[in-house]
Amino acid sequence: MKILIIGGHGTIGKKVADHFNKNHDVIVGGRSQGDVQIDIADSNSIHSTLESIGELDAILCIAGEAKWDEFDTMTEEDFYIGIKSKLMGQVNLVRIGRNYLNSGGSITLSTGILADDPVPLTTSAAMVNGALHSFVKALELELKNDIRVNVVSLGLVEDSYEKYKDFFPGHIPISMEKVVNAYVRSVEGKESGQVIRVYE
Ligand SMILES: NC(=O)c1ccc[n+]([C@@H]2O[C@H](COP(=O)([O-])OP(=O)(O)OC[C@H]3O[C@@H](n4cnc5c(N)ncnc54)[C@H](OP(=O)(O)O)[C@@H]3O)[C@@H](O)[C@H]2O)c1
């Protein structure tokens, strides 16, 4: 399979890219690093990068940002960071990316446990994650050409545990093997319209 992994240089993305690289043709995308430059917050960038690559069998998005802060201090603009990047970035990736997929191809998006189990400071991140879960369920009713779209929703992953553990008291770090397998399930399985939750 020819697979584009956006965010394939990130903490999660590099483990996923290493795995798929063993048996597939992997192209890594990101704003500053990778084989191709792409910014999911900019539809023109999505379009031009996909146009330069051509047909794909799978697109994985393991990228997207949202601002973490106290609700009391969050401005409207602060909320738009997550809406523009993590939410609409991934919606636009599906909207544009499906036209570059071979029949039977798949798109896998990324969210996280905050959609179901938020912690303080995450009104924006939780909101966009939850919106993406609803998006893939509704999208499934309209997908054509055997194209599949799923979202992988992870708990705090092992490789980020030290950095974020104080925000997630009592949460169990998800092994990187389980993380990789969630993406394998979406790409190599037959499911569509699913939120693949891995929270423990
Ligand atoms: N780490 C966790 O425990 C965890 C748990 C659940 C969910 N998640 C979610 O999973 C995703 C990846 O997390 P991570 O910890 O691996 O993050 P990370 O280490 O910060 O890596 C993010 C990657 O995405 C790329 N990226 C960021 N914004 C982008 C954009 N607008 N367009 C294209 N590429 C972009 C970055 O590269 P450039 O800077 O070069 O663009 C980087 O390679 C995030 O959405 C995060 O919220 C993470």
The ligand as a Tripos MOL2 file, in Angstrom:
@<TRIPOS>MOLECULE
LIG
   48    52     1     0     0
SMALL
NO_CHARGES

@<TRIPOS>ATOM
      1 N1          0.5940   12.0340   22.9150 N.am      1 LIG1
      2 C1         -0.5110   11.5360   23.4560 C.2       1 LIG1
      3 O1         -0.4840   10.9260   24.5420 O.2       1 LIG1
      4 C2         -1.8130   11.6600   22.7170 C.ar      1 LIG1
      5 C3         -2.9370   10.9900   23.2060 C.ar      1 LIG1
      6 C4         -4.1460   11.0940   22.5190 C.ar      1 LIG1
      7 C5         -4.2100   11.8690   21.3730 C.ar      1 LIG1
      8 N2         -3.0980   12.4930   20.9170 N.ar      1 LIG1
      9 C6         -3.2270   13.2760   19.6860 C.3       1 LIG1
     10 O2         -2.4750   12.6510   18.6610 O.3       1 LIG1
     11 C7         -1.9100   13.6340   17.7920 C.3       1 LIG1
     12 C8         -0.3990   13.4400   17.7440 C.3       1 LIG1
     13 O3          0.1210   13.5460   19.0550 O.3       1 LIG1
     14 P1          1.7020   13.5090   19.3650 P.3       1 LIG1
     15 O4          1.8490   13.4400   20.8270 O.co2     1 LIG1
     16 O5          2.3700   12.4820   18.5120 O.co2     1 LIG1
     17 O6          2.0960   14.9770   18.8770 O.3       1 LIG1
     18 P2          3.5380   15.5570   18.4970 P.3       1 LIG1
     19 O7          4.6480   14.7530   19.0760 O.co2     1 LIG1
     20 O8          3.4740   17.0270   18.7960 O.co2     1 LIG1
     21 O9          3.6010   15.3670   16.9030 O.3       1 LIG1
     22 C9          2.6960   16.0290   16.0760 C.3       1 LIG1
     23 C10         3.1560   15.8930   14.6330 C.3       1 LIG1
     24 O10         2.1820   16.5030   13.7990 O.3       1 LIG1
     25 C11         2.7870   17.4630   12.9490 C.3       1 LIG1
     26 N3          1.8110   18.5690   12.8460 N.ar      1 LIG1
     27 C12         1.3340   19.3630   13.8410 C.ar      1 LIG1
     28 N4          0.4540   20.2460   13.3480 N.ar      1 LIG1
     29 C13         0.3540   20.0000   12.0260 C.ar      1 LIG1
     30 C14        -0.3770   20.5830   10.9710 C.ar      1 LIG1
     31 N5         -1.1980   21.6380   11.1620 N.pl3     1 LIG1
     32 N6         -0.2630   20.0790    9.7130 N.ar      1 LIG1
     33 C15         0.5630   19.0230    9.4900 C.ar      1 LIG1
     34 N7          1.3060   18.4340   10.4450 N.ar      1 LIG1
     35 C16         1.2060   18.9220   11.6980 C.ar      1 LIG1
     36 C17         4.0980   17.8560   13.6300 C.3       1 LIG1
     37 O11         5.1250   18.1650   12.7210 O.3       1 LIG1
     38 P3          5.3680   19.6760   12.2080 P.3       1 LIG1
     39 O12         5.5290   20.5250   13.4430 O.co2     1 LIG1
     40 O13         6.5530   19.5600   11.3410 O.co2     1 LIG1
     41 O14         4.1280   20.0210   11.4410 O.co2     1 LIG1
     42 C18         4.4850   16.5420   14.3420 C.3       1 LIG1
     43 O15         5.1930   15.6830   13.4550 O.3       1 LIG1
     44 C19        -2.3280   14.9950   18.3560 C.3       1 LIG1
     45 O16        -3.4760   15.4420   17.6850 O.3       1 LIG1
     46 C20        -2.6610   14.6910   19.8050 C.3       1 LIG1
     47 O17        -3.6170   15.5630   20.3270 O.3       1 LIG1
     48 C21        -1.9050   12.4200   21.5570 C.ar      1 LIG1
@<TRIPOS>BOND
     1     1     2 1
     2     2     3 2
     3     2     4 1
     4     4     5 ar
     5     4    48 ar
     6     5     6 ar
     7     6     7 ar
     8     7     8 ar
     9     8     9 1
    10     8    48 ar
    11     9    10 1
    12     9    46 1
    13    10    11 1
    14    11    12 1
    15    11    44 1
    16    12    13 1
    17    13    14 1
    18    14    15 2
    19    14    16 1
    20    14    17 1
    21    17    18 1
    22    18    19 2
    23    18    20 1
    24    18    21 1
    25    21    22 1
    26    22    23 1
    27    23    24 1
    28    23    42 1
    29    24    25 1
    30    25    26 1
    31    25    36 1
    32    26    27 ar
    33    26    35 ar
    34    27    28 ar
    35    28    29 ar
    36    29    30 ar
    37    29    35 ar
    38    30    31 1
    39    30    32 ar
    40    32    33 ar
    41    33    34 ar
    42    34    35 ar
    43    36    37 1
    44    36    42 1
    45    37    38 1
    46    38    39 2
    47    38    40 1
    48    38    41 1
    49    42    43 1
    50    44    45 1
    51    44    46 1
    52    46    47 1
@<TRIPOS>SUBSTRUCTURE
     1 LIG1         1 GROUP 0 **** ****
